[in-house]
Amino acid sequence: MPKHVALERWMKQQRHPSQTKATSFGWVDWIVEKSIAELQELMARGERSAAELAAAYLDRISSVDPQLCSVVEVNPEALEIAAQLDQERANGHVRGPLHGVPLLLKENIDTDDAMQTTAGSLALAESSPEQDSTTAARLRHAGAVLLGKTAMSEWAYMRSRAGSSGWSHRGGQVRNPFVLDRSPGGSSSGSGTAASANLAAATIGTETHGSIMSPATLCGVVGIKPTVGLTSRAGVIPVSRSQDTVGPLARTVGDAAAVLGPLTGQDDRDPDTPMPYGGGHNDYTAFLDPLGIAGSRLGVARNFFGFSPSADAVVSHALEAMAAAGATLVEVESLGRPGPLARAEEEVMFYEFKADIALYLATRTPGSPRNLAELIQFNNDHANQEMAWFGQDLFELAEQKGPLTEPAYLEALATAQRLSRQEGLDRALQEHKLDALVGPTGGPASLIDLVTGEQFIGGCGAFPSPAGYPVITVPAGLAHGLPVGISFMGTAWSEPTLVKLASGYEALRGPRQLPQLIPSLRRLDSV
């Protein structure tokens, strides 16, 4: 059954409160661009309930998402969960800033409920996780309503170089909410599109190499890629243990900060979370500062300019605004050695994916492949469905790798971390006495192309990935109607500084520009 037909049928069966209000609210416009703090105020004053919030977002998904394909399924228990949280509030218990707030999770994050976790692949359709991911468990504990799952690039873009960002067998092709025939970015494509289109208060994505940064910048939202180890990866379908991380996508820095706090903390299921835990905070909204740019020293990473004149122009305007607000801009002409770093990073990912996907698959119920070789065979057996548009060349390269004890892996890992850390971000930050480095995140979005694959436009959003360091992207403006973001990059555990800087820039920029679901730029006479 097509997912939106199933969604509409489910909503009719539920007879939820918003059905009686759809006429007066249209697409329930009262939730559009509402911040998490504003939603909490509405619930605290008794003007709205968590159940009404959940119902309103479900209505909006039903109305808007057929054009976007960003939500692969909704949680049939969402309204019941919201009603339970309303009862808690009525009894005087509010769990925190996410109590009753509807969120969407990327479809590679395990939930032990009626929803599936497949990374977009048919290969995992017949098995399920045996417990919640730590991410899902922590969000539930914080009082969030897990509204549904967002579509993604199948296998987090790890299957083939020729893939299209946002395409999966399960979800189809996710669309960019600004211009529908443009890329939504990958692999957290659905999370970026859904956050931008106001289909949830915020969304959760995962990143290995740009998978939060790319959809955030191309869809015009804020994305936070945390330091590796700040948030747990337990119960997340893996790509690379040295680079994978979980983080929020949201319409404002404040909303992203509000979601980040409950995700952090030591986890016995993920050995890479700090022990003793000293790198994180429970509340990153404490670091929001509308004057956060004043007095800062920002390094302008020039080697990430020059990929797109229109993106450069947007970011240059942002830099001028920050300089006028009291920032000192320092030119950084060279940051790292991109060629050797990229080769070492890719080698690391191949080794780690082969090892880590087998460990993950062993945690699921019977019915799905148990290692990479079996995944490759499954795709070969179901080629008409799984490989209609592109193959599995990356899977096959990874399968050729040996165990993580091999010298080739250990050398590649050491090289990637040295070039990105000591000879990359840390050197630039220390030599120039910088608070952060800044540059164009990437984009603007290229056309969706399932036949020849996506055209990637360079930027700095993925540069901190092999270092495992944090980065925040903030919408900076539009280039020919397409969003462009600016990234703030720092060293390990520098999220408080980055939140301060990002919120300071956001205050200078003013409200973001909303997506209009334009079919194509080619239809506009002004372009």
N, C-alpha and C positions, 0 to 999 in steps of 0.2 A: 504494500500500500504506500503511495507517495506520502512523504513526511507531512506535507501541509494538509492533505486530506485527513490523515490520522489526527493531526493537531485540531482541526476544526471539529471533527467528530467527538474527540475527547472533551473539548470545551463545551459543546452542546450537552453532553452527558453530565458534566459537572454542574451546569446551571449556576455559574459563579456570579458574584454580585455585579461585576462589570457589565453583564448582559443587559441589565436594566438601565445602564448609564451610557451605553455606547452612543445613543442618539444625541445626548446632550454634550458628550465629550468628543464626538467624532473619533479620531484615532487616539483617544484619551490624552489630549494634548497637555493636560495638567502635569504629566510626568516628564515632559520634554525638557531637557537641560536642568532638571532638578538635581542639586547636589545631594550627597549622602547626608550632610548636615541638615539640609532643608527637609529631606524626607523624614529624618528623625524628629525635627520640630513639628511637622504635621502629625506624626504619630503621638508625640508627647502631649500635644494640645487636644488630642482626640478628634482631630479633623479628618484623619485617614487612619486606616488600620493596616497592618501587615498583609492581611488577606486582600484588601483593596489594592494595595501596591502590586502584589503578585498578579492579581487578576488584570490590572491595568497593563502591566508589561506583557502578559500573555495575549491580551487583545492586540497590543501593538505588534507583537511578533506575528500574529495571525494576519494582520492587515498589511504590514510593511515587508516582512521577510520573504514572502514569495518572490519578490524582485531581487532579493539579495542572497538567499540560500546560505545564511550565516549560522542558523540554528538547526542542528541536525536532529535534535529531539528535545521535547520538554519533559519535565519531571511530573509524572501523574500524581505525585504526593505533595506537590508544591503548595497547593491551597490548604491542605490539611496541616502541613508543617507551619505555614503562616498563621493559621488559626490558633495552633498551640502556642506560638510565640505571643500572639495577642493576649491569650489567657495569662501567660506569664506576666506580661506588662500590666494587665488589670490587677494581678495579685501583688504588684509593687516590685517585681523583679525585672530589671533591664540588664541584659548581659554586657552591653557595651555599645560602641558606635555603629556596629553592624546588625544590631538586634532588629529583625524583621525586614532587613534590606535584601532585595532580590539580586542575585549574582548569577552569572553564567560561567561554566567551566569548559575549558578546552577538552576535546574529546579523547585526549590521551591521558587523562587524569582519572584514576580509578574511583568509582563510587560503588559501594555495596548496597545497591538499591535496584529499582526497576530499569534504570538507564544502562546503556551499553558503554563499553570502553573498547574501541577497536583501532584507534589511530587512523580511522577512515578506511580500513581494509576489510574486505570480505573474509580474510584469513582468520580473524578473531571473532567472527560473528557467532560462532557456536560455543564459545566459552565465556567465562566472566571472572572478574576479580573475586577473591574470597574475603576481602575486607576493604574498607575505605582507604584511599591514600591519606597520608598525613595532612595534605592540603585540604581535602574534603572534610576530614575529621575536625581540623582546627577551625574551619569556617563554620561548620555546624555548631561547634562549641561556642563560637563567638555570636551565634544567633542569626547568621545569614541564612536566607532562603535559597537553596540551590535550585534555581529555576529551570535549568536544562543544560545541554551540552552544545558547544559551538563546533562547527565544521573546521577542518584543517587541511593543510597539504598532506596528502597521504604519507604515512611513516615520517612525518616531519621533514619532508623533502629529502629523505635519505635514500629513496629507492632509485632515482635516476636524475642525472644532470638535466635531462630534457623536459622535466616536469613543469607543470604550470602551477604557480602559487595559488593555493586555495582549492585545487582540484583533489578529490578523493572519490573512490568508487562509491563510498557510502553517501557522501554529501553532495556530489556533483561539483559544480564550479561556483565558489563564493565570488560575489561581485563587490566592487568598490562603491560605497554609498554616494560618493561625489559624482563619479561618472561610471556608469554601469559596465561599460566595455573595457574598463581599465583594471589593472591588477590590484587586488586588495593587499598584496604582500603576503609573505609566508614565514613560518608555517602556521602561526597563530592567526590565520586569516579571518576565520569566523569571529574570533574574539575582538579583533580590531574593528571589523565592520559592525558587529552588534553593539559595541560600546559607542561608536560614532553615531549610529542610527537610533540611539536611545531605546534599545531593546532590553536593557537591564541597567541597574544603577552603576555597575562596573562589571568587568569580566576578568577572568584569569587566563593567562597564557603561559607558555613555556618557551625557553630560548636555549639553543645550543650555539648558533652562529647567526644572530640577527633576527630570530623568529618572533621576538616581541618588538624589537625596534622597527623592523620593516613594515608590518601591518600598522603599527602606531603612526609612523610618519606618513604612510600612503593614505591612511584613512582619517587623518587629522585628529588624533587623540594623543593623550599622554601615555607613555609606556615606561615602566621601571623594570630594568633587568638588574636584579640584585647580585651582590657578591655571591659566588658559588659557595654554598654552605650556610648562607643566611636563612634560606628556606629549604625545607626538606624535599627530596626527590623520591622518597619512598612511595611506591604505588603510582609512579608516573612512567609511562612507556619510554624507555631511555634511548638516547643516541650516544652521549659521551659523558662518562662520569666526571671528567675533569672540566667540563663546560656546561652541562645541563643545569638549569635553574628555573624556578617558578616565580612569576611576578604578575602584577596587575596592569591592566589597561583601563583607562578611565578618561572622562572628558576634562577633568581638571587635575592639577597636581595634588590638591587637597583630597580629592576622592581616592586617587592612587595611593597616597600616603595613609589614608584611613584603612585601606584594605591590606597594605603591606604589613602593618604591625601585627595583626593576628596570625599571619603566616609564619612568623619567625620563631626561632627557638631550637634548642637541642632536641635531637630525635634519635633514639637508639636504633631505629630502622635505617638511618642514613649515617654511616660512619664519618661522612665529610662535614656534618654540622659541627660547629665549634664545641670543644670539650676541654676545659670548662667553657661554657657559653659566655663569650665576652664581646662579641662583635655586633650584637643587635639590640633593638629597643622594642618595647611593646606598643609604643605610640609614636609614629613618625609625624603625626600632625603637629607635635610640639616644635618641629623644626621649620614649619611654614613661616615665611616672612615676606610680606609685600615689599619690603625695602632690602631684600636679601642681596641684591646686586651691588648696592652702594659699598664701596671700599674693597671689592673683590679684585683678585688678580686672575685673569682668564687667559689661557694660552690658546691662540687661534691656530688650529691644526691645518696648515695650508696645503699639505699634500693630500687632503681629502676634498679640496676644491678643484674645479676644472672639469668635473664630469658632466655638469649641467649648468649652462649659463643662467637659466631661469631660477634654478635652485640656489645658485651662488648669490644671485641678486636678492632673493628673499632673506637669506641668512646674513648677508652684508647689511641689510637694513636693520635686522635684529641686533647685530653687533654695534651699529651706530647708536641705537636706542640704549643699549647697555652702557656704552661709553658715556653718553650724555647723562645717565643716571649715576655715574660715579665709579664705574668699573675701569680698571686698568687693563688694556688689551696688550698682550705680548705676542709677537709673531713667533711661531714655532714652525720652521721651514720643513723639517724632516722628523717624522715620527715612526721609528722602527724600520724594518726591512721587509716590505710587504711580500715580495716574491718568496724568499726562504721561509718566512713565517707561514704563508699560505700552504706551502708544500708540507711543512712539518705538522701543521694543524690537521690537514686532511689525513695524513698517515695515522695520527693519533685517533681521529674519529673512526676510521675503518677498524682498527684494532679494538677500540672500546665498544663499538656497536656490536661487533660479533660476540664479544664476551658478555656484555650487559643485557643484550636482548634475550639470550638463553637464560640468564638468571631471572629476568622478569617473567618470561613465558612459563617458567616452572611454578610461578605463584598462582596461576590461573586454574580454573576447573578444567577437566578433560574436554577435548573437542577441538582444540586448536593446535597448530604446529608448536614444537617444543624447542626449536633452535633455528638459526638462520638458514641452514641448508633445507630444512623442511619448509620454511617460508618461501624460499626460491622455488622449490618443487610445487608448492601450492599455486604460486602465480603462473608457473608453466602449465599446470593442469587447468587453470581457469583463465587462460590468456585472453579469451574473447571478452571477458568482463574486466579483468584487472589491467590488462596491458593493451587496451584498445588504442590509447593515445601515446604511451611511452613505456619503455622497458624497465629493466631492473639492473642496469649496469653498475650502480653503486653497491647494491646488495652483493653482486657477484665479485666485485673488487674486495669488499669486506670479508667475504667468505674465504678468500685466499689467505687471510692473515692467520697467524698462529696465536699462542697464548700471550697474556700480558707480561710474561717473564722474558720475552724475546728482547735481545739487545736493540733491535731496530725500533721497537715500540718505546723502550726506555729512553733511547737517544732522541727520538722525535719529540717525546713529551718534554724532555729537558730543554731542547732547542726552542720549542714553541713557547714555553713559559719564560725562558731567558729573554727571547727577542721581544715578547709582548710586555714583560714586567720590567726587569732590570735595565734592559736596553731600549725599552719603549716608554710606557706610561710613567713608570716611577722615575726614570731619568729625566724626562721632560718636566714633570711636576717639581722635582727637587732642584734641578739646575736653574729653573726660572722662578722658583718660589711661588708656585701657582696654587690656587684653590681648586681649579679644575681646568680641563681642556674642553674646547668647544669647536664645533664644526657642523656642516650639513649632515643630517642623519642619512639621507639618501633621496632618491626620487628626483622628479615627480614620477607618478605611476606610468608604466608602459602599458601598451595594449595587451589584453589577454590573448594568448596564442597557444592553443592546444596542439597545433601541428608542428611548429618548429621550436616551441619552448619560449620561456620568458626572457625579455631583455632586461638585464639588471643594470641599474644606473648607480654608480659608485657613491660612497659616502663613508662616514666614520662610525656608523651605528654598530657595526659588528666588530670593530677593531678590539674592544676590550674582551671579546669572547675567549680567546685562548689564554688570556691572563686570568680569567675568572673574576674580573673586576666589574664594578657596577657602572651603569650608564642610565641616564634619564633623557628621553626625547620629549620635547614640547612643541606643539604646533606653532610655526612661525609665520605662516601666511599661505597664500595660494599663488601658484604659477600656472597661468592659463586655466584657472579653475580647479587645479589639482593641489592637494596639500603638500607642504614641505615642512619638515621638522628640523629643529636644532637640537644637537646632543650636548649634554654635560657629562664628561667622563672623569672618573677619579680613581684613586687607588683602593685597595681592599678596605671594606667596612666604612667607606666614606659616604654612605647614603645620607646621613644627616646634613652634611655640607651640600650634597647635590640637591636634596629636597629644598634647602634654603635658597640656593641659586635658581633652581627651576621655578619655584614659586615667585621669586622676585622678578624673574623675566616675564612670567605669565601676567603678573600685575601690571607691568609696563605695556604688554601687548594688548590687554583687554580681552573681552569675550571672544571665544573662538568662532570661526565661521561655520555655519551648519551645512551638512550635506543636503543636496536637493534631488538626488537620484536622477541626474540628467542621463538620458540614454547614451549619448555619444557626443564628444566634442566636434566630431565631423559634421554634426547637424547644426552647429552654431555659426551664424554668419560673422560673428565678431572674432572668430579664431582664424 
